[in-house]
Amino acid sequence: MSCKRALLLTLCLLLAWTTVLPAQSNANDDRIYDQVRLRLANHPEVKGAAFEVKVVNGMVTLQGKVRSEKARQKAESLTHKIKGVKKVVNELVVVPS
């Protein structure tokens, strides 16, 4: 009987653990997304650029258009500085105005 209880308890803990971790990861990705959008929207060098931001497990992908190479690099640099960002994939394209 106690072996069955131990097995049941282990299964319950495993199920709870696998349910909580993805939720924490999604919440962290949402926070990173919000901070990236805010930081890029408020910075004078990249403000007004058309960005698409994707965050998956702390990896941020930046897509869209910027006016200069300096703005492209600044967007990546600002994104790297956000807590929780593990990697930045910079797919921004320079399109001079």
C-alpha positions in Angstrom: 0.0 0.0 0.0 2.8 2.5 0.9 4.5 1.7 -2.4 1.4 2.7 -4.3 1.1 5.9 -2.3 4.8 6.8 -3.0 4.3 6.2 -6.7 1.1 8.3 -6.7 2.8 11.1 -4.8 5.7 11.0 -7.2 3.4 11.1 -10.2 1.5 14.1 -8.7 4.7 16.0 -8.0 6.0 15.3 -11.5 2.7 16.5 -13.1 2.7 19.6 -10.9 6.4 20.3 -11.8 5.8 19.9 -15.6 2.8 22.2 -15.4 4.5 25.0 -13.4 7.7 25.3 -15.4 6.1 26.2 -18.8 3.9 28.8 -17.1 6.9 30.4 -15.5 8.7 30.5 -18.8 5.8 32.1 -20.6 5.5 34.7 -17.9 9.2 35.5 -18.1 8.9 35.7 -22.0 5.9 38.0 -21.7 7.9 40.3 -19.3 10.9 40.3 -21.6 8.7 41.1 -24.6 7.1 44.1 -22.8 10.5 45.4 -21.7 12.0 45.1 -25.2 9.1 46.9 -26.8 9.2 49.7 -24.2 12.9 50.1 -24.4 13.0 50.2 -28.2 10.0 52.5 -28.5 11.5 55.0 -26.1 15.1 55.1 -27.4 15.8 58.1 -29.7 18.0 56.2 -32.1 15.5 53.4 -32.8 12.2 55.1 -32.0 9.7 54.9 -34.8 11.2 51.8 -36.4 8.8 49.1 -37.4 9.8 46.1 -35.2 8.4 42.7 -34.6 9.6 41.1 -31.4 9.4 37.4 -30.7 10.5 35.8 -27.4 10.8 32.1 -26.8 12.5 30.8 -23.6 14.5 34.0 -23.3 15.7 34.1 -26.9 14.6 37.3 -28.5 14.2 37.7 -32.3 14.1 41.2 -33.7 12.6 41.6 -37.2 11.6 44.7 -39.2 13.2 47.8 -40.7 15.5 50.4 -39.3 16.9 53.6 -40.9 20.6 52.9 -40.2 23.2 50.3 -39.2 23.7 52.3 -36.0 20.0 51.9 -35.1 20.2 48.2 -36.0 23.1 47.7 -33.6 21.6 49.8 -30.9 18.4 47.8 -31.0 20.4 44.6 -30.4 22.5 46.2 -27.7 19.4 47.5 -25.8 17.7 44.1 -26.0 20.8 42.3 -24.7 20.7 44.5 -21.5 17.3 43.3 -20.5 17.3 40.8 -17.6 16.4 37.3 -18.7 17.5 37.7 -22.3 19.7 34.7 -23.2 20.2 35.4 -26.9 19.3 38.1 -29.4 18.7 37.1 -33.1 18.9 40.4 -35.0 17.1 40.1 -38.3 16.6 43.8 -38.7 17.0 45.2 -42.2 18.5 48.6 -42.8 16.3 50.7 -45.2 17.6 54.3 -45.4 14.8 56.9 -45.5 
